[in-house]
Amino acid sequence: MTEPLKIYTIPTCSDCHHAKRYFKEQEVPYTEYDCTQNPEYPEEVKRLTGKQIVPTIVMGEKVFIGFADNFQEIRELIE
């Protein structure tokens, strides 16, 4: 990947914490967008997905809603 992965999160989301831990362990750079810190971030999530669900993970042109449900495909993309 040429640009860092983007992850939209909230502090109380366990799936968000799992995703961030996994990316750190795999040394995958990412930019975190905490949806509680900026009202524009939830709007970006809604534009990307049609929903307001975190984590929303953007890898290039791919957008994933949730980490655990998309783990296999995410793992394949970062390998």
DSSP file (Angstrom, degrees, kcal/mol; ACC not computed):
  #  RESIDUE AA STRUCTURE BP1 BP2  ACC     N-H-->O    O-->H-N    N-H-->O    O-->H-N    TCO  KAPPA ALPHA  PHI   PSI    X-CA   Y-CA   Z-CA
    1    1 A M              0   0    0      0, 0.0     4,-0.1     0, 0.0    58,-0.0   0.000 360.0 360.0 360.0 136.7    0.0    0.0    0.0
    2    2 A T        +     0   0    0      2,-0.1     0, 0.0     1,-0.0     0, 0.0   0.816 360.0  45.5 -88.0 -32.1    1.3    3.4   -0.9
    3    3 A E  S    S-     0   0    0      1,-0.1    57,-0.1     3,-0.0     3,-0.1  -0.835  97.9 -94.3-110.9 151.3   -0.8    5.4    1.5
    4    4 A P        -     0   0    0      0, 0.0    26,-0.2     0, 0.0    56,-0.2  -0.282  44.2-105.8 -61.8 146.7   -1.4    4.7    5.1
    5    5 A L  E     -a   30   0A   0     24,-1.7    26,-3.0    54,-0.1     2,-0.4  -0.356  32.7-136.0 -63.9 149.5   -4.5    2.8    5.9
    6    6 A K  E     -aB  31  58A   0     52,-2.5    52,-2.8    24,-0.2     2,-0.4  -0.923  19.0-173.0-112.6 139.0   -7.3    4.8    7.5
    7    7 A I  E     -aB  32  57A   0     24,-2.4    26,-2.9    -2,-0.4     2,-0.5  -0.975  11.8-154.3-135.1 123.2   -9.4    3.6   10.5
    8    8 A Y  E     +aB  33  56A   0     48,-2.9    48,-1.3    -2,-0.4     2,-0.2  -0.834  32.8 162.1 -94.6 127.3  -12.4    5.4   11.9
    9    9 A T  E     -a   34   0A   0     24,-2.3    26,-3.3    -2,-0.5    27,-0.3  -0.780  36.5-144.1-136.4 172.4  -12.9    4.6   15.5
   10   10 A I    >   -     0   0    0     -2,-0.2     3,-1.6    24,-0.2     6,-0.1  -0.961  34.2-116.6-135.2 152.7  -14.5    5.5   18.8
   11   11 A P  T 3  S+     0   0    0      0, 0.0     6,-0.1     0, 0.0    23,-0.0   0.764 110.7  51.8 -62.1 -26.6  -12.8    4.9   22.2
   12   12 A T  T 3  S+     0   0    0      4,-0.0     2,-0.7     5,-0.0    -3,-0.0   0.353  81.6 109.6 -93.2   7.4  -15.3    2.4   23.5
   13   13 A C    <>  -     0   0    0     -3,-1.6     4,-1.8     1,-0.2     5,-0.1  -0.743  47.7-168.0 -91.1 113.1  -15.2    0.1   20.5
   14   14 A S  H  > S+     0   0    0     -2,-0.7     4,-2.3     1,-0.2     5,-0.2   0.870  90.1  55.2 -68.1 -35.6  -13.5   -3.2   21.2
   15   15 A D  H  > S+     0   0    0      1,-0.2     4,-2.2     2,-0.2    -1,-0.2   0.867 106.6  52.8 -64.1 -35.0  -13.3   -4.2   17.5
   16   16 A C  H  > S+     0   0    0      2,-0.2     4,-2.6     1,-0.2    -1,-0.2   0.925 108.7  49.1 -63.4 -45.0  -11.5   -0.9   16.9
   17   17 A H  H  X S+     0   0    0     -4,-1.8     4,-2.3     1,-0.2    -2,-0.2   0.895 110.8  50.1 -62.8 -40.9   -9.0   -1.7   19.6
   18   18 A H  H  X S+     0   0    0     -4,-2.3     4,-2.5     2,-0.2    -1,-0.2   0.918 111.2  49.3 -63.0 -43.5   -8.4   -5.2   18.1
   19   19 A A  H  X S+     0   0    0     -4,-2.2     4,-2.6     2,-0.2     5,-0.2   0.941 112.3  46.6 -62.5 -48.3   -7.9   -3.7   14.7
   20   20 A K  H  X S+     0   0    0     -4,-2.6     4,-2.3     1,-0.2    -1,-0.2   0.905 112.8  49.9 -63.0 -41.4   -5.4   -1.1   15.9
   21   21 A R  H  X S+     0   0    0     -4,-2.3     4,-2.7    -5,-0.2    -1,-0.2   0.928 111.5  49.2 -61.8 -44.9   -3.5   -3.7   17.9
   22   22 A Y  H  X S+     0   0    0     -4,-2.5     4,-2.2     1,-0.2    -2,-0.2   0.932 111.2  48.6 -61.4 -46.4   -3.3   -6.0   14.9
   23   23 A F  H  <>S+     0   0    0     -4,-2.6     5,-3.1     1,-0.2     4,-0.3   0.894 112.5  48.8 -63.5 -38.8   -2.0   -3.3   12.6
   24   24 A K  H ><5S+     0   0    0     -4,-2.3     3,-1.3     3,-0.2    -1,-0.2   0.937 111.0  49.8 -64.2 -45.5    0.6   -2.3   15.1
   25   25 A E  H 3<5S+     0   0    0     -4,-2.7    -2,-0.2     1,-0.3    -1,-0.2   0.865 114.2  45.1 -60.4 -36.3    1.7   -5.9   15.6
   26   26 A Q  T 3<5S-     0   0    0     -4,-2.2    -1,-0.3    -5,-0.2    -2,-0.2   0.430 112.3-122.5 -87.0   0.6    2.0   -6.3   11.8
   27   27 A E  T < 5 +     0   0    0     -3,-1.3    -3,-0.2    -4,-0.3    -2,-0.1   0.881  56.1 156.4  57.7  41.5    3.8   -2.9   11.5
   28   28 A V      < -     0   0    0     -5,-3.1    -1,-0.2    -6,-0.1    -2,-0.1  -0.878  40.9-130.2 -97.3 117.1    1.1   -1.6    9.2
   29   29 A P        +     0   0    0      0, 0.0   -24,-1.7     0, 0.0     2,-0.3  -0.413  35.9 170.5 -67.3 141.9    1.0    2.2    9.3
   30   30 A Y  E     -a    5   0A   0    -26,-0.2     2,-0.5    -2,-0.1   -24,-0.2  -0.985  32.4-133.9-147.7 157.6   -2.4    3.7    9.7
   31   31 A T  E     -a    6   0A   0    -26,-3.0   -24,-2.4    -2,-0.3     2,-0.4  -0.970  25.2-146.0-112.0 126.3   -4.1    7.0   10.4
   32   32 A E  E     -a    7   0A   0     -2,-0.5     2,-0.6   -26,-0.2   -24,-0.2  -0.768   9.4-164.9 -96.3 136.3   -6.8    6.9   13.1
   33   33 A Y  E     -a    8   0A   0    -26,-2.9   -24,-2.3    -2,-0.4     2,-0.8  -0.918  11.1-153.7-119.5 101.5   -9.8    9.1   12.9
   34   34 A D  E >>  -a    9   0A   0     -2,-0.6     3,-2.0   -26,-0.2     4,-0.8  -0.662   3.0-154.7 -79.5 111.4  -11.6    9.2   16.3
   35   35 A C  T 34 S+     0   0    0    -26,-3.3    -1,-0.2    -2,-0.8   -25,-0.2   0.609  91.1  60.1 -66.5 -12.6  -15.2   10.0   15.5
   36   36 A T  T 34 S+     0   0    0    -27,-0.3    -1,-0.3     1,-0.1   -26,-0.1   0.595 102.5  53.7 -87.4 -10.8  -15.7   11.5   19.0
   37   37 A Q  T <4 S+     0   0    0     -3,-2.0    -2,-0.2     1,-0.3    -1,-0.1   0.664 115.5  27.8 -97.0 -19.2  -13.1   14.1   18.4
   38   38 A N    ><  -     0   0    0     -4,-0.8     3,-1.4     1,-0.1    -1,-0.3  -0.950  62.1-147.3-148.1 121.7  -14.3   15.7   15.1
   39   39 A P  T 3> S+     0   0    0      0, 0.0     4,-0.8     0, 0.0    -1,-0.1   0.677  97.7  65.8 -65.0 -15.2  -17.9   15.8   13.9
   40   40 A E  H 3> S+     0   0    0      1,-0.2     4,-2.1     2,-0.2     5,-0.2   0.805  89.2  66.6 -74.2 -28.2  -16.7   15.5   10.3
   41   41 A Y  H <> S+     0   0    0     -3,-1.4     4,-2.3     1,-0.2     5,-0.2   0.924  99.0  47.7 -64.4 -46.5  -15.4   12.0   10.8
   42   42 A P  H  > S+     0   0    0      0, 0.0     4,-2.2     0, 0.0    -1,-0.2   0.872 111.9  52.8 -61.3 -32.4  -18.8   10.3   11.3
   43   43 A E  H  X S+     0   0    0     -4,-0.8     4,-2.3     2,-0.2    -2,-0.2   0.885 107.2  51.2 -67.9 -37.5  -20.0   12.2    8.2
   44   44 A E  H  X S+     0   0    0     -4,-2.1     4,-2.4     2,-0.2    -1,-0.2   0.916 109.3  51.0 -63.3 -42.3  -17.0   10.8    6.3
   45   45 A V  H  X S+     0   0    0     -4,-2.3     4,-2.6     1,-0.2     6,-0.5   0.927 109.9  49.7 -59.6 -45.0  -18.0    7.3    7.5
   46   46 A K  H  X S+     0   0    0     -4,-2.2     4,-2.4     1,-0.2    -1,-0.2   0.894 111.3  48.9 -63.1 -39.8  -21.5    7.8    6.4
   47   47 A R  H  < S+     0   0    0     -4,-2.3    -1,-0.2     1,-0.2    -2,-0.2   0.895 115.6  44.6 -65.0 -39.3  -20.4    9.0    2.9
   48   48 A L  H  < S+     0   0    0     -4,-2.4    -2,-0.2    -5,-0.2    -1,-0.2   0.864 134.0  12.4 -72.2 -36.9  -18.1    6.0    2.6
   49   49 A T  H  < S-     0   0    0     -4,-2.6    -3,-0.2     2,-0.4    -2,-0.2   0.605  89.0-120.1-121.0 -16.9  -20.5    3.3    3.8
   50   50 A G  S  < S+     0   0    0     -4,-2.4     2,-0.3    -5,-0.5    -4,-0.2   0.476  91.8  73.3  81.6   1.7  -24.0    4.7    4.0
   51   51 A K  S    S-     0   0    0     -6,-0.5    -2,-0.4     2,-0.1    -1,-0.4  -0.813  81.4-124.9-135.8 173.3  -23.9    3.8    7.7
   52   52 A Q        +     0   0    0     -2,-0.3     2,-0.4    -3,-0.1    -6,-0.1  -0.647  57.5 137.4-123.0  74.5  -22.2    5.1   10.8
   53   53 A I        -     0   0    0     -2,-0.3    13,-0.2    -8,-0.1   -45,-0.1  -0.959  43.0-114.2-123.3 135.7  -20.5    2.0   12.0
   54   54 A V  S    S+     0   0    0     -2,-0.4   -45,-0.1     1,-0.2   -39,-0.1  -0.897  86.8  43.5-118.4 153.1  -16.9    1.7   13.5
   55   55 A P        +     0   0    0      0, 0.0    11,-3.6     0, 0.0     2,-0.5   0.493  67.6 174.5 -75.9 143.2  -14.4    0.6   12.9
   56   56 A T  E     -BC   8  65A   0    -48,-1.3   -48,-2.9     9,-0.2     2,-0.5  -0.981  14.0-162.7-108.8 125.2  -14.6    1.6    9.3
   57   57 A I  E     -BC   7  64A   0      7,-2.7     7,-3.1    -2,-0.5     2,-0.6  -0.930   6.9-162.6-116.9 127.2  -11.3    0.7    7.6
   58   58 A V  E     +BC   6  63A   0    -52,-2.8   -52,-2.5    -2,-0.5     2,-0.5  -0.944  10.9 175.4-114.5 119.9  -10.1    2.2    4.3
   59   59 A M  E >   - C   0  62A   0      3,-2.7     3,-2.3    -2,-0.6     2,-0.4  -0.891  65.6 -62.8-123.8  97.6   -7.4    0.5    2.4
   60   60 A G  T 3  S-     0   0    0     -2,-0.5   -54,-0.0     1,-0.3     0, 0.0  -0.484 121.1 -13.4  61.9-120.0   -6.8    2.2   -0.9
   61   61 A E  T 3  S+     0   0    0     -2,-0.4     2,-0.3    -3,-0.1    -1,-0.3   0.536 119.9  94.9 -89.3  -8.1  -10.1    1.8   -2.8
   62   62 A K  E <   -C   59   0A   0     -3,-2.3    -3,-2.7     2,-0.0     2,-0.4  -0.673  54.6-166.4 -90.0 138.1  -11.4   -0.9   -0.4
   63   63 A V  E     -C   58   0A   0     -2,-0.3     2,-0.4    -5,-0.2    -5,-0.2  -0.991   3.9-166.9-125.0 126.2  -13.7    0.1    2.5
   64   64 A F  E     -C   57   0A   0     -7,-3.1    -7,-2.7    -2,-0.4     2,-0.7  -0.931  13.4-150.8-115.3 134.8  -14.5   -2.4    5.3
   65   65 A I  E    S+C   56   0A   0     -2,-0.4    -9,-0.2    -9,-0.2   -11,-0.1  -0.913  75.2   0.6-102.2 109.3  -17.2   -2.0    7.9
   66   66 A G        -     0   0    0    -11,-3.6    -9,-0.2    -2,-0.7   -13,-0.0   0.031  66.2-127.0  92.9 154.4  -15.9   -3.8   11.0
   67   67 A F  S >  S+     0   0    0      2,-0.1     3,-0.9   -13,-0.1     4,-0.4   0.846  98.6  49.3-102.1 -53.9  -12.6   -5.6   11.6
   68   68 A A  G >  S+     0   0    0      1,-0.3     3,-1.0     2,-0.2     4,-0.3   0.894 111.3  50.6 -58.6 -42.9  -13.4   -9.1   12.8
   69   69 A D  G 3  S+     0   0    0      1,-0.2    -1,-0.3     2,-0.1     3,-0.1   0.727 120.5  35.7 -68.7 -20.6  -15.9   -9.8   10.1
   70   70 A N  G <> S+     0   0    0     -3,-0.9     4,-2.5     1,-0.1    -1,-0.2   0.205  81.8 116.2-115.4  13.2  -13.4   -8.8    7.4
   71   71 A F  H <> S+     0   0    0     -3,-1.0     4,-3.1    -4,-0.4     5,-0.2   0.882  72.9  52.3 -54.7 -47.4  -10.2  -10.1    9.0
   72   72 A Q  H  > S+     0   0    0     -4,-0.3     4,-2.2     1,-0.2    -1,-0.2   0.928 113.7  42.3 -58.2 -48.3   -9.4  -12.6    6.3
   73   73 A E  H  > S+     0   0    0      2,-0.2     4,-1.9     1,-0.2    -1,-0.2   0.898 115.2  50.1 -68.3 -39.7   -9.6  -10.2    3.5
   74   74 A I  H  X S+     0   0    0     -4,-2.5     4,-1.7     2,-0.2    -2,-0.2   0.935 110.6  50.5 -61.3 -46.3   -7.8   -7.4    5.4
   75   75 A R  H  X S+     0   0    0     -4,-3.1     4,-1.1    -5,-0.2     3,-0.2   0.914 109.4  50.5 -59.6 -43.6   -5.0   -9.9    6.3
   76   76 A E  H  < S+     0   0    0     -4,-2.2     3,-0.3    -5,-0.2    -1,-0.2   0.870 108.7  52.9 -62.3 -36.6   -4.6  -10.9    2.7
   77   77 A L  H  < S+     0   0    0     -4,-1.9    -1,-0.2     1,-0.2    -2,-0.2   0.817 110.8  45.4 -71.0 -30.2   -4.3   -7.3    1.6
   78   78 A I  H  <        0   0    0     -4,-1.7    -1,-0.2    -3,-0.2    -2,-0.2   0.617 360.0 360.0 -90.2 -10.4   -1.6   -6.4    4.0
   79   79 A E     <        0   0    0     -4,-1.1    -1,-0.2    -3,-0.3    -2,-0.1   0.485 360.0 360.0 -79.9 360.0    0.6   -9.5    3.4
